[in-house]
Amino acid sequence: MKWRTTSNSETSGSAGGDWRRVDGDSEEDAYLAAPGVPIVPPTARAVLSLRRISGGTQRSLGVFVQDVFTPVPKLVLTVSARVDNWRNFDGHIRETTVATGLPGAGNRPTLADTSDRVGSPRVAALYHITDRVTAWGDLSWGFRAPTLNELYRQFNVGLVRTLANDGLGPERLTGGEAGLRVQPVSNVSLRATWYENRVKNPVSNVTIGTNLQQRQNLGRTRIRGLQTDVDVRAGSSLKFSAGYLYNDARVRAFAANPVLVGRYLPQVTKQRGSVSAVYSNPRYVTASVSALLFGRQFDDDLNARVTPGQSAPGLPSYGVLEMTAMRSFGRNLDAFFGVQNLLDQEYIVGLLPTTIGSPRLVNGGIRVRWAGQ
């Protein structure tokens, strides 16, 4: 639903809702080495020891309202609010020991139902200081409900086992940002945005033993940083862009394990950059080449794992090239082509076991639009 009113100031708004239901089960078979046989490929043999089926159902319902108004010509204000309610039910972890047919040690055929409700307001403002300078800012509150995967599914990656946690609560966010856009000349645009987000009870994989983790609500974290971008147009068909992100994401409070306080969040790089060039000519082709650069990041909550062959903890920084191309044939047909990791760069994205990122990936196809859309 939308509305618009006009008087001394213009106002436009919208309201609506959404409903979602997710059912999911994870079916796992656990194997052990056959008695007396060492686990050394290719001679290793394994026998099925345990079957596990874990999952449940999540139902969520949300409603929202938003109003955008301009009290004066240079100022745009946005006020919005959302309320969400969700319920988890039919949770279960069913384990069966194959040799005996009896329930396994982790068997929990019925888990308690849970439900919660949260509101998420937001206020934002955008002000045109001059025709070439614009400032903006906002303050918002948000949430994320734990997923079925986090609540009920345990898994192993190499030597590390991660346990589920059906007692997880929602993540709650308080955040704000302020930004400035400057256009010194008609073909150059500069943007800078400062942000700070504080998250209460974020869900994270927390170390609770040797090669053993569990999903837990991790006290409090703070994610703050600065994002900068520059766009330069060279004529009507060519554009160059560059961006840099400084992102400081750390644990600020965790009573259950104070050792984690001050540690960086795993799998969150502190520095990231990009450079790209785009050529766009509808008569011929729209094509782009981009370089993506990622700084050092950590693989675990303790910031302790070390990449083989290196002395400092963390995953090494890396960079990859990507390209895309698209050509339109009439109003309703497009052909596209793309390559990720163009130079087939090998880079590490995980440890225990050491895991490399995606190799060169090539994709292409056609896109058809009906009714001229």
C-alpha beads as a LAMMPS data file, in Angstrom:
LAMMPS data file: protein, C-alpha beads

373 atoms
372 bonds

1 atom types
1 bond types

-500.0 500.0 xlo xhi
-500.0 500.0 ylo yhi
-500.0 500.0 zlo zhi

Masses

1 110.0

Atoms # bond

1 1 1 0.000 0.000 0.000
2 1 1 1.312 3.477 -0.950
3 1 1 0.110 7.046 -0.513
4 1 1 1.170 10.583 -1.465
5 1 1 0.061 13.994 -0.165
6 1 1 1.079 17.476 -1.266
7 1 1 0.775 20.732 0.678
8 1 1 3.573 23.018 1.840
9 1 1 5.708 19.885 1.916
10 1 1 5.475 16.699 -0.099
11 1 1 4.863 13.402 1.682
12 1 1 4.850 9.858 0.322
13 1 1 4.522 6.659 2.289
14 1 1 4.092 2.942 2.072
15 1 1 2.976 0.095 4.316
16 1 1 2.790 -3.652 4.000
17 1 1 3.620 -7.014 5.468
18 1 1 5.164 -10.374 4.735
19 1 1 4.813 -13.958 5.940
20 1 1 7.268 -16.799 5.648
21 1 1 7.414 -20.433 6.673
22 1 1 10.565 -22.578 6.432
23 1 1 10.744 -26.350 7.017
24 1 1 14.105 -28.047 6.975
25 1 1 15.880 -31.269 7.894
26 1 1 19.551 -32.167 7.776
27 1 1 20.192 -35.881 7.201
28 1 1 23.697 -37.031 8.192
29 1 1 25.547 -40.333 8.205
30 1 1 28.610 -40.627 10.451
31 1 1 31.398 -43.075 9.629
32 1 1 34.226 -44.495 11.730
33 1 1 37.362 -46.275 10.567
34 1 1 37.049 -50.040 10.485
35 1 1 38.688 -51.674 13.547
36 1 1 42.419 -52.224 13.080
37 1 1 42.617 -50.252 9.828
38 1 1 44.638 -47.004 9.914
39 1 1 43.055 -43.936 8.344
40 1 1 45.619 -43.552 5.572
41 1 1 44.228 -43.254 2.034
42 1 1 43.830 -45.065 -0.213
43 1 1 43.659 -48.143 2.028
44 1 1 41.382 -46.642 4.669
45 1 1 37.981 -48.213 5.135
46 1 1 35.076 -46.855 7.153
47 1 1 31.841 -48.243 8.527
48 1 1 28.529 -46.458 9.048
49 1 1 28.138 -45.846 12.776
50 1 1 25.438 -43.203 13.307
51 1 1 22.473 -41.665 11.503
52 1 1 21.232 -38.204 12.476
53 1 1 18.175 -36.253 11.322
54 1 1 17.883 -32.747 12.750
55 1 1 15.654 -29.822 11.875
56 1 1 12.411 -28.025 12.553
57 1 1 10.019 -25.345 11.318
58 1 1 10.222 -21.554 11.527
59 1 1 7.281 -19.251 10.900
60 1 1 7.733 -15.477 10.723
61 1 1 5.302 -12.580 10.220
62 1 1 6.233 -8.901 9.745
63 1 1 4.469 -5.577 9.136
64 1 1 6.052 -2.228 8.249
65 1 1 5.205 1.413 7.604
66 1 1 7.380 4.171 6.086
67 1 1 6.880 7.859 5.424
68 1 1 9.162 10.098 3.338
69 1 1 8.582 13.853 3.470
70 1 1 10.320 17.101 2.464
71 1 1 9.674 19.849 5.035
72 1 1 11.884 22.201 2.974
73 1 1 13.039 21.757 -0.649
74 1 1 16.633 20.757 0.237
75 1 1 15.770 18.337 3.058
76 1 1 14.337 14.811 2.774
77 1 1 13.354 12.960 5.970
78 1 1 12.484 9.264 6.233
79 1 1 10.759 7.664 9.211
80 1 1 9.944 3.967 9.254
81 1 1 9.145 1.146 11.637
82 1 1 8.774 -2.607 11.396
83 1 1 7.480 -5.244 13.815
84 1 1 8.328 -8.932 13.393
85 1 1 7.124 -12.021 15.192
86 1 1 8.542 -15.502 14.689
87 1 1 8.068 -18.958 16.154
88 1 1 10.259 -22.068 16.003
89 1 1 8.510 -25.398 16.493
90 1 1 8.774 -29.115 15.740
91 1 1 12.493 -28.973 16.550
92 1 1 14.217 -32.363 16.756
93 1 1 17.590 -34.100 16.743
94 1 1 17.078 -37.817 16.145
95 1 1 20.170 -40.011 16.377
96 1 1 20.296 -43.769 15.802
97 1 1 23.287 -46.021 16.467
98 1 1 23.476 -48.242 13.387
99 1 1 25.045 -51.276 15.092
100 1 1 22.365 -51.540 17.794
101 1 1 19.419 -49.603 16.421
102 1 1 19.248 -47.708 19.734
103 1 1 19.137 -43.923 20.158
104 1 1 22.533 -42.185 20.052
105 1 1 24.039 -40.107 22.845
106 1 1 22.813 -36.857 21.307
107 1 1 19.264 -38.050 20.644
108 1 1 16.683 -35.339 21.435
109 1 1 13.532 -36.226 19.503
110 1 1 11.537 -33.259 20.840
111 1 1 12.905 -29.757 21.427
112 1 1 11.071 -26.890 23.099
113 1 1 9.152 -24.422 20.945
114 1 1 10.363 -20.812 21.067
115 1 1 8.922 -17.491 19.920
116 1 1 9.845 -13.810 20.019
117 1 1 8.785 -10.370 18.825
118 1 1 10.896 -7.312 18.028
119 1 1 10.408 -3.795 16.697
120 1 1 12.825 -2.070 14.281
121 1 1 12.456 1.736 13.921
122 1 1 14.599 3.924 11.639
123 1 1 15.037 7.651 11.063
124 1 1 17.117 9.137 8.237
125 1 1 17.827 12.526 6.672
126 1 1 19.353 13.727 3.389
127 1 1 20.267 17.385 2.886
128 1 1 21.388 19.069 -0.355
129 1 1 23.916 21.611 0.928
130 1 1 24.556 22.828 -2.626
131 1 1 23.949 21.434 -6.091
132 1 1 27.298 19.606 -5.794
133 1 1 27.381 18.667 -2.087
134 1 1 24.955 16.329 -0.328
135 1 1 25.052 15.060 3.268
136 1 1 23.058 12.226 4.821
137 1 1 22.764 10.201 7.987
138 1 1 20.544 7.700 9.721
139 1 1 19.948 5.897 13.001
140 1 1 18.322 2.467 13.002
141 1 1 17.521 -0.584 15.064
142 1 1 17.266 -4.094 13.646
143 1 1 17.383 -7.799 14.376
144 1 1 18.105 -11.211 12.887
145 1 1 16.400 -14.373 14.078
146 1 1 18.584 -17.509 14.346
147 1 1 18.135 -19.862 11.402
148 1 1 17.142 -23.527 11.467
149 1 1 20.720 -24.352 10.498
150 1 1 22.094 -22.524 13.561
151 1 1 19.464 -23.898 15.918
152 1 1 19.487 -27.589 15.019
153 1 1 22.280 -28.667 12.656
154 1 1 25.754 -29.711 13.759
155 1 1 28.521 -30.304 11.224
156 1 1 32.191 -31.149 10.767
157 1 1 34.712 -29.309 8.590
158 1 1 37.983 -31.194 8.621
159 1 1 39.012 -31.693 12.235
160 1 1 36.612 -29.100 13.653
161 1 1 33.125 -30.035 14.861
162 1 1 30.532 -27.289 15.303
163 1 1 27.508 -27.994 17.507
164 1 1 24.053 -26.487 17.067
165 1 1 22.273 -24.601 19.857
166 1 1 18.474 -24.664 20.095
167 1 1 18.656 -22.021 22.860
168 1 1 19.897 -19.216 20.592
169 1 1 18.168 -15.849 20.798
170 1 1 17.902 -13.126 18.116
171 1 1 20.706 -10.754 17.210
172 1 1 19.812 -7.106 17.918
173 1 1 21.437 -4.187 16.128
174 1 1 21.748 -0.493 16.926
175 1 1 23.468 1.332 14.117
176 1 1 24.107 4.677 12.534
177 1 1 25.935 6.252 9.622
178 1 1 26.823 9.661 8.251
179 1 1 27.983 10.423 4.746
180 1 1 28.990 13.147 2.331
181 1 1 28.861 13.215 -1.471
182 1 1 30.821 15.831 -3.382
183 1 1 30.812 16.448 -7.142
184 1 1 33.705 18.894 -7.730
185 1 1 33.193 18.743 -11.504
186 1 1 30.408 17.284 -13.612
187 1 1 32.165 13.995 -14.400
188 1 1 33.701 13.238 -10.963
189 1 1 31.866 12.058 -7.850
190 1 1 33.391 11.462 -4.400
191 1 1 31.607 9.721 -1.521
192 1 1 32.608 8.964 2.060
193 1 1 30.484 7.178 4.672
194 1 1 31.282 6.626 8.332
195 1 1 29.284 3.942 10.156
196 1 1 29.064 2.279 13.547
197 1 1 26.970 -0.786 14.357
198 1 1 26.625 -2.347 17.793
199 1 1 25.207 -5.853 17.887
200 1 1 23.866 -7.522 21.010
201 1 1 23.933 -11.338 21.100
202 1 1 25.365 -11.964 17.614
203 1 1 25.429 -15.643 16.650
204 1 1 28.978 -16.928 16.216
205 1 1 30.956 -20.177 16.310
206 1 1 32.598 -20.150 19.757
207 1 1 35.462 -22.485 20.716
208 1 1 34.491 -24.666 23.703
209 1 1 37.175 -27.365 23.414
210 1 1 39.946 -28.745 21.241
211 1 1 38.612 -28.749 17.664
212 1 1 35.123 -28.233 19.093
213 1 1 32.883 -25.204 18.579
214 1 1 29.277 -24.324 19.311
215 1 1 27.008 -21.636 17.969
216 1 1 26.426 -19.146 20.768
217 1 1 25.112 -15.634 21.300
218 1 1 28.418 -13.788 21.532
219 1 1 27.700 -11.038 24.091
220 1 1 28.245 -7.749 22.270
221 1 1 30.228 -6.709 19.197
222 1 1 31.022 -3.385 17.558
223 1 1 31.546 -2.941 13.822
224 1 1 32.656 0.497 12.707
225 1 1 34.546 1.914 9.799
226 1 1 34.800 4.187 6.803
227 1 1 33.847 3.531 3.193
228 1 1 35.077 5.769 0.382
229 1 1 34.283 5.711 -3.337
230 1 1 35.214 7.720 -6.404
231 1 1 33.614 7.625 -9.868
232 1 1 35.120 9.273 -12.937
233 1 1 33.377 9.425 -16.307
234 1 1 35.423 9.711 -19.487
235 1 1 32.953 10.660 -22.177
236 1 1 29.522 9.088 -22.473
237 1 1 30.624 5.432 -22.616
238 1 1 33.500 4.924 -20.186
239 1 1 33.480 5.066 -16.368
240 1 1 36.256 4.330 -13.858
241 1 1 35.524 3.557 -10.213
242 1 1 37.568 2.845 -7.099
243 1 1 36.594 2.107 -3.528
244 1 1 38.162 1.414 -0.150
245 1 1 36.598 0.012 3.022
246 1 1 38.114 0.097 6.507
247 1 1 36.084 -2.209 8.742
248 1 1 36.952 -2.723 12.426
249 1 1 34.782 -5.584 13.767
250 1 1 35.536 -6.797 17.289
251 1 1 34.023 -8.474 20.327
252 1 1 33.297 -5.914 23.061
253 1 1 31.726 -8.034 25.797
254 1 1 31.274 -11.767 26.425
255 1 1 30.849 -12.824 30.060
256 1 1 30.973 -16.542 29.203
257 1 1 34.524 -16.241 27.796
258 1 1 36.289 -12.886 28.446
259 1 1 39.309 -14.124 26.441
260 1 1 37.375 -13.244 23.256
261 1 1 36.950 -9.578 24.219
262 1 1 38.974 -7.430 21.827
263 1 1 39.336 -10.207 19.234
264 1 1 38.374 -9.599 15.631
265 1 1 35.280 -11.336 14.267
266 1 1 36.267 -14.330 12.127
267 1 1 35.928 -14.177 8.343
268 1 1 35.619 -10.366 8.389
269 1 1 38.429 -8.584 6.588
270 1 1 39.620 -5.310 8.080
271 1 1 40.541 -3.720 4.753
272 1 1 39.039 -4.169 1.310
273 1 1 39.383 -2.317 -1.960
274 1 1 38.238 -2.407 -5.562
275 1 1 39.054 -0.820 -8.912
276 1 1 36.876 -1.175 -12.010
277 1 1 36.396 0.095 -15.535
278 1 1 33.047 -0.057 -17.356
279 1 1 32.399 0.508 -21.059
280 1 1 28.748 0.950 -21.970
281 1 1 27.475 1.370 -25.515
282 1 1 24.008 -0.102 -26.160
283 1 1 24.764 -0.439 -29.881
284 1 1 27.679 -2.794 -29.202
285 1 1 28.306 -4.076 -25.672
286 1 1 28.373 -3.268 -21.974
287 1 1 31.551 -4.689 -20.453
288 1 1 33.438 -4.309 -17.180
289 1 1 36.723 -5.408 -15.618
290 1 1 37.152 -5.288 -11.839
291 1 1 40.005 -5.949 -9.414
292 1 1 38.886 -6.973 -5.894
293 1 1 41.426 -6.776 -3.072
294 1 1 40.937 -8.368 0.384
295 1 1 43.148 -7.779 3.411
296 1 1 44.146 -10.230 6.120
297 1 1 41.362 -11.822 8.170
298 1 1 41.054 -14.491 10.849
299 1 1 39.580 -17.955 10.530
300 1 1 38.537 -18.546 14.166
301 1 1 37.103 -16.698 17.145
302 1 1 40.409 -16.854 19.067
303 1 1 42.335 -15.259 16.142
304 1 1 44.927 -17.993 16.630
305 1 1 44.960 -20.309 13.593
306 1 1 48.009 -19.951 11.384
307 1 1 48.141 -20.606 7.649
308 1 1 50.722 -23.304 6.787
309 1 1 53.998 -21.713 5.745
310 1 1 53.304 -18.438 7.568
311 1 1 54.174 -17.196 11.057
312 1 1 51.379 -14.713 11.771
313 1 1 47.819 -15.909 12.545
314 1 1 45.125 -15.372 9.952
315 1 1 44.378 -15.874 6.285
316 1 1 46.714 -14.084 3.845
317 1 1 45.456 -11.110 1.847
318 1 1 44.633 -11.723 -1.812
319 1 1 43.210 -10.175 -4.949
320 1 1 41.160 -11.437 -7.897
321 1 1 40.077 -10.116 -11.295
322 1 1 36.551 -10.382 -12.694
323 1 1 34.985 -9.462 -16.019
324 1 1 31.461 -9.298 -17.422
325 1 1 29.993 -8.519 -20.840
326 1 1 26.399 -8.082 -22.003
327 1 1 24.791 -7.309 -25.354
328 1 1 21.125 -6.540 -25.989
329 1 1 19.351 -7.817 -29.085
330 1 1 16.157 -5.834 -29.302
331 1 1 14.041 -4.931 -26.281
332 1 1 13.509 -8.413 -24.887
333 1 1 16.686 -10.444 -25.409
334 1 1 20.106 -10.119 -23.763
335 1 1 23.193 -12.298 -24.056
336 1 1 25.721 -12.205 -21.224
337 1 1 29.127 -13.619 -20.381
338 1 1 31.304 -13.448 -17.276
339 1 1 34.497 -14.768 -15.689
340 1 1 35.252 -14.786 -11.977
341 1 1 38.863 -15.110 -10.790
342 1 1 40.022 -14.373 -14.318
343 1 1 43.710 -15.180 -13.655
344 1 1 42.881 -18.393 -11.754
345 1 1 44.506 -17.014 -8.594
346 1 1 44.888 -19.507 -5.719
347 1 1 43.915 -18.034 -2.350
348 1 1 43.068 -19.516 1.040
349 1 1 39.611 -19.080 2.594
350 1 1 39.730 -21.558 5.505
351 1 1 41.943 -23.637 7.777
352 1 1 41.601 -27.071 9.433
353 1 1 41.608 -28.221 6.690
354 1 1 43.324 -25.648 4.515
355 1 1 40.716 -24.656 1.926
356 1 1 41.299 -22.623 -1.214
357 1 1 38.779 -20.310 -2.843
358 1 1 36.938 -20.779 -6.097
359 1 1 39.093 -21.258 -9.200
360 1 1 38.334 -19.527 -12.503
361 1 1 34.565 -19.691 -13.059
362 1 1 33.080 -18.970 -16.485
363 1 1 29.370 -18.356 -17.024
364 1 1 27.209 -17.216 -19.889
365 1 1 23.662 -17.319 -21.132
366 1 1 20.672 -15.440 -22.495
367 1 1 17.967 -13.484 -20.698
368 1 1 14.467 -13.118 -22.128
369 1 1 11.984 -10.448 -20.935
370 1 1 8.305 -10.862 -21.727
371 1 1 5.752 -8.092 -22.450
372 1 1 8.506 -5.550 -22.999
373 1 1 9.536 -5.467 -19.305

Bonds

1 1 1 2
2 1 2 3
3 1 3 4
4 1 4 5
5 1 5 6
6 1 6 7
7 1 7 8
8 1 8 9
9 1 9 10
10 1 10 11
11 1 11 12
12 1 12 13
13 1 13 14
14 1 14 15
15 1 15 16
16 1 16 17
17 1 17 18
18 1 18 19
19 1 19 20
20 1 20 21
21 1 21 22
22 1 22 23
23 1 23 24
24 1 24 25
25 1 25 26
26 1 26 27
27 1 27 28
28 1 28 29
29 1 29 30
30 1 30 31
31 1 31 32
32 1 32 33
33 1 33 34
34 1 34 35
35 1 35 36
36 1 36 37
37 1 37 38
38 1 38 39
39 1 39 40
40 1 40 41
41 1 41 42
42 1 42 43
43 1 43 44
44 1 44 45
45 1 45 46
46 1 46 47
47 1 47 48
48 1 48 49
49 1 49 50
50 1 50 51
51 1 51 52
52 1 52 53
53 1 53 54
54 1 54 55
55 1 55 56
56 1 56 57
57 1 57 58
58 1 58 59
59 1 59 60
60 1 60 61
61 1 61 62
62 1 62 63
63 1 63 64
64 1 64 65
65 1 65 66
66 1 66 67
67 1 67 68
68 1 68 69
69 1 69 70
70 1 70 71
71 1 71 72
72 1 72 73
73 1 73 74
74 1 74 75
75 1 75 76
76 1 76 77
77 1 77 78
78 1 78 79
79 1 79 80
80 1 80 81
81 1 81 82
82 1 82 83
83 1 83 84
84 1 84 85
85 1 85 86
86 1 86 87
87 1 87 88
88 1 88 89
89 1 89 90
90 1 90 91
91 1 91 92
92 1 92 93
93 1 93 94
94 1 94 95
95 1 95 96
96 1 96 97
97 1 97 98
98 1 98 99
99 1 99 100
100 1 100 101
101 1 101 102
102 1 102 103
103 1 103 104
104 1 104 105
105 1 105 106
106 1 106 107
107 1 107 108
108 1 108 109
109 1 109 110
110 1 110 111
111 1 111 112
112 1 112 113
113 1 113 114
114 1 114 115
115 1 115 116
116 1 116 117
117 1 117 118
118 1 118 119
119 1 119 120
120 1 120 121
121 1 121 122
122 1 122 123
123 1 123 124
124 1 124 125
125 1 125 126
126 1 126 127
127 1 127 128
128 1 128 129
129 1 129 130
130 1 130 131
131 1 131 132
132 1 132 133
133 1 133 134
134 1 134 135
135 1 135 136
136 1 136 137
137 1 137 138
138 1 138 139
139 1 139 140
140 1 140 141
141 1 141 142
142 1 142 143
143 1 143 144
144 1 144 145
145 1 145 146
146 1 146 147
147 1 147 148
148 1 148 149
149 1 149 150
150 1 150 151
151 1 151 152
152 1 152 153
153 1 153 154
154 1 154 155
155 1 155 156
156 1 156 157
157 1 157 158
158 1 158 159
159 1 159 160
160 1 160 161
161 1 161 162
162 1 162 163
163 1 163 164
164 1 164 165
165 1 165 166
166 1 166 167
167 1 167 168
168 1 168 169
169 1 169 170
170 1 170 171
171 1 171 172
172 1 172 173
173 1 173 174
174 1 174 175
175 1 175 176
176 1 176 177
177 1 177 178
178 1 178 179
179 1 179 180
180 1 180 181
181 1 181 182
182 1 182 183
183 1 183 184
184 1 184 185
185 1 185 186
186 1 186 187
187 1 187 188
188 1 188 189
189 1 189 190
190 1 190 191
191 1 191 192
192 1 192 193
193 1 193 194
194 1 194 195
195 1 195 196
196 1 196 197
197 1 197 198
198 1 198 199
199 1 199 200
200 1 200 201
201 1 201 202
202 1 202 203
203 1 203 204
204 1 204 205
205 1 205 206
206 1 206 207
207 1 207 208
208 1 208 209
209 1 209 210
210 1 210 211
211 1 211 212
212 1 212 213
213 1 213 214
214 1 214 215
215 1 215 216
216 1 216 217
217 1 217 218
218 1 218 219
219 1 219 220
220 1 220 221
221 1 221 222
222 1 222 223
223 1 223 224
224 1 224 225
225 1 225 226
226 1 226 227
227 1 227 228
228 1 228 229
229 1 229 230
230 1 230 231
231 1 231 232
232 1 232 233
233 1 233 234
234 1 234 235
235 1 235 236
236 1 236 237
237 1 237 238
238 1 238 239
239 1 239 240
240 1 240 241
241 1 241 242
242 1 242 243
243 1 243 244
244 1 244 245
245 1 245 246
246 1 246 247
247 1 247 248
248 1 248 249
249 1 249 250
250 1 250 251
251 1 251 252
252 1 252 253
253 1 253 254
254 1 254 255
255 1 255 256
256 1 256 257
257 1 257 258
258 1 258 259
259 1 259 260
260 1 260 261
261 1 261 262
262 1 262 263
263 1 263 264
264 1 264 265
265 1 265 266
266 1 266 267
267 1 267 268
268 1 268 269
269 1 269 270
270 1 270 271
271 1 271 272
272 1 272 273
273 1 273 274
274 1 274 275
275 1 275 276
276 1 276 277
277 1 277 278
278 1 278 279
279 1 279 280
280 1 280 281
281 1 281 282
282 1 282 283
283 1 283 284
284 1 284 285
285 1 285 286
286 1 286 287
287 1 287 288
288 1 288 289
289 1 289 290
290 1 290 291
291 1 291 292
292 1 292 293
293 1 293 294
294 1 294 295
295 1 295 296
296 1 296 297
297 1 297 298
298 1 298 299
299 1 299 300
300 1 300 301
301 1 301 302
302 1 302 303
303 1 303 304
304 1 304 305
305 1 305 306
306 1 306 307
307 1 307 308
308 1 308 309
309 1 309 310
310 1 310 311
311 1 311 312
312 1 312 313
313 1 313 314
314 1 314 315
315 1 315 316
316 1 316 317
317 1 317 318
318 1 318 319
319 1 319 320
320 1 320 321
321 1 321 322
322 1 322 323
323 1 323 324
324 1 324 325
325 1 325 326
326 1 326 327
327 1 327 328
328 1 328 329
329 1 329 330
330 1 330 331
331 1 331 332
332 1 332 333
333 1 333 334
334 1 334 335
335 1 335 336
336 1 336 337
337 1 337 338
338 1 338 339
339 1 339 340
340 1 340 341
341 1 341 342
342 1 342 343
343 1 343 344
344 1 344 345
345 1 345 346
346 1 346 347
347 1 347 348
348 1 348 349
349 1 349 350
350 1 350 351
351 1 351 352
352 1 352 353
353 1 353 354
354 1 354 355
355 1 355 356
356 1 356 357
357 1 357 358
358 1 358 359
359 1 359 360
360 1 360 361
361 1 361 362
362 1 362 363
363 1 363 364
364 1 364 365
365 1 365 366
366 1 366 367
367 1 367 368
368 1 368 369
369 1 369 370
370 1 370 371
371 1 371 372
372 1 372 373
